[in-house]
Structures are given as structure tokens and as C-alpha cells.
Amino acid sequence: MTLAFPNPSRSFDEARNAVCFIGHDGMFRIRFFIEAEALAKSGVVPGGKVSTETACLSAFDALRATIQDVAGKVYVRNRRDSYTLTAADFR
């Protein structure tokens, strides 16, 4: 099977300071987190009085296709049930 992202939902995990999203490999559910720092380095995160949560979710939405591509590549290298994507994964 291959990794798919049929559910577009995402959420902000304040404890991890990351956006959480879910992928599926057949019947297996794979949790992904992308650190706020990785989103900030994209240059898409708005500044000003926008909350960290709002800024991160907006950046995630703008970069969804790229993030999911990177998540798929990371998943293929080492299949697990949870991953944390960092800025290093986007180089």
C-alpha cells in the first residue's frame, strides 16, 4: 500500500508546538506532526498579532502538498505509526 491523506483535517498540538495531521496506509493510521519551527522557516507563517496556532494552521494549509510529499518520503524510509517532521526534513 501507499500513504494517502484522505482526511484534510489538521489540528494544533500546543504541548508539542506542532501541527498534527493523519495519513493512512491501507488500514493503518499514521500520525504526523510538523514542528512550528519548520513552518516558520517556510516564510509563510504570518506575523503580527496572529496566534501561534492560527499562524501554524495557515502555513500548513498553504504548504499542504509539499508537507504531504515530505511525509510520504519520510514514511517510505522507515515505516512507523508516528513521525515528527522538522525543518531538516524539508532541505
Steps between C-alpha positions, in 0.01 A plus 500: 500500500597864472453786737190713434346802668125461442400714798605866469456574872792624705535636850748693707662311786601766749708262713715404202478844334417320178223436251364146505360329191415142412600276212376152415683199361217262428334440835793644699470851642825699502530814715722783384607813682674791333683729738404867508866584440493310169190693395657831608807435285273466196440874506124444479420549870334841546633734765331767704230424753402166349515214753757228456222249439335709228834578336609136497169370366501764225856412403413130500204565270716702260770230492280189529612336173870547577457383860313187390769424238771524766292291742468230233876494441576479872244222542644288217850510656384361834139390551374588846170620642612851597745759367612851585606703199764765563657773288779254410247279319429784253854557374 
